Amino acid sequence: MEQIRNYSLDEFEELILNQFKNIFDLELLILKGHIITEFTINCYLENLSNKTEANFFKERYNHSLKIGMIEHFGKFGEKSTGLIKSLRLLNKIRNGIAHTLTVNENLIQEYINSVIQIASEDFINPDYEIRLRFSMATGYLCAEIFREYYDQREKE
């Protein structure tokens, strides 16, 4: 999925929509959301790297460490704290599935609420089913990271 590096904003939006639109299983949605978020983080971190041929798709950094790198070196302004919190919650949700085979809906709601704090109060309709709210929150989170990556990439 390294070709994501060269995506335009429209291509990235299409990727997100295509990956999430027909998934009705919450666990699969969480796993795919986590993977796409990591792809997006990889692009962003490669752009921050001093190494000209950085490839975070092949580095052996775990997801938690990548979030820490964004916390230390990311440039998201006033959204930084909320973005990091949301990324950590998403990782915790995914780890719950990977290590205990359980989905913690309270943790998912906390994640959705943390993304709403970054986006806006009316961004996600609370009447939507949890799967749709999760998709919207994750899509928004990825879009924030990708947009910053894209803007920096285009400046170079």
N, C-alpha and C positions, 0 to 999 in steps of 0.2 A: 504493500500500500504506500510505498515511498513516493509514488507519483503525486500524492496529495501535495507535495512541496510546490508543484507548479500550477496548482489549481487557481482559477480566478475565484472571486467571491461567489459568483453565480454557480460555478461548478461545485464549490464546497457546499453551498446551500442544497444543491441537487443531491449530493452525496448523503447529506444528513437526512433529507426527506425520503430518499429511496431506501436507506437503511432502516428507518424507523416506521415507515407508513403501514406495512403489512405484518407487523409483529404483534401478536396478541398475547404472547406468553411473557409475563413480567420478568421472569428470571432471564430469559434470552435477551430481552430489551435492556436489562441492566448490564449484562455481559457485553453486548454490542456497544452500548453507550460508553462503557468503561474503555473499551478498545479504541473507539473513535476519539474519545477524549485523549487517550494516550498518543494516538497518531498526531493529533493537533499539538499536544505538548511537545512532542519530538520536533516538529517543524519549528516551533517557537524557540526551543532551546538551541537548535542548530543555528538559528539566526543570531542568538546571543553569543555563541561560541567564538573564541578567538581563532580556533582551528579552521582553516579554509575548507577543508573537506570533512567537516563534522558530520557524523551519521548516527543520530540518536536512535534510529531504527535498529541498529546493530550493536550499540553499546549495551552493556549488561547492567545498567542502572535500573533499580526497581522503581515502581510507580511512586512510592512514597518519597524516595530520594529526588525524583524529578519534580514533585510538588515542592519539596524543600528548595530546590534550585530556583523555581519560579518565585518562591517567597523571598529569596535573597536577591535575585537579579532581575526579576520581572518589572515591567514598567506599565502598571495598570492604574496608576494614580489612586484616586479615592476608592476604586473598586477592589484594590488589592486584597484587603483583609477579608472581604466577603467572598472573593474568588477563591482564595486559599482555603477558607472554611468549607466552601462548597465542594472543592476538589477532594478535600480530606474526607468529607462525608460520603461522597460517591465511592471513594476507595474503600471505606469501611463497609458500605453496603455490598460492594462486590466481594470483599473478603468474607463477609458473612455467608454468601452463597458458596464461595470456593472452599471454605474451611469447615462450615457447619451444615451446609445444604439448607440453610434457612433464609427466608426473606423477612427482614424486620420492617414492617410497614410504618412503624413510628419513626424509624430512622429515615425512611424514604420521605416521609412528610417533613421531617426536619431539614432534609436536603432541599426539597422543593421550596420550603419557606426561606432557606438561606439564599437560593437563587432569586426568589421574588424580591428579597431585600436589595439585591444588586440591580435587578431589572426595573420593576415598579410594582406597586400593589395590585394593579389590575392586569398584569401581564398574563397570569394563568387563572382561568376561571376555576374557583374552588369546587364547582359542581361537576367538573369533568372527572372521569374515572381516573384512578391513580396511574394507570399505564400511560394515559395521554398527558397527565400533568408531569410525570417523570420524563417523558419524551421531550416535552416543551422545555423543561428546565435544563435537560442535558444538551439539547440543541442550542439553547441560548448560551450556555457555558462554553461550548465548543466555538460558537460564533464569536464570542468576546476574545477568546485566545487567538483564533484564526485571523480575525480582523487586525489585531495588533501585529501578528506575524506578517500578514499580507502588506500592511502599511509600511513596515520596516523593510520588507523585501523589495517593495517598489521604489523606495528611496535610494536603494543601492544601485 
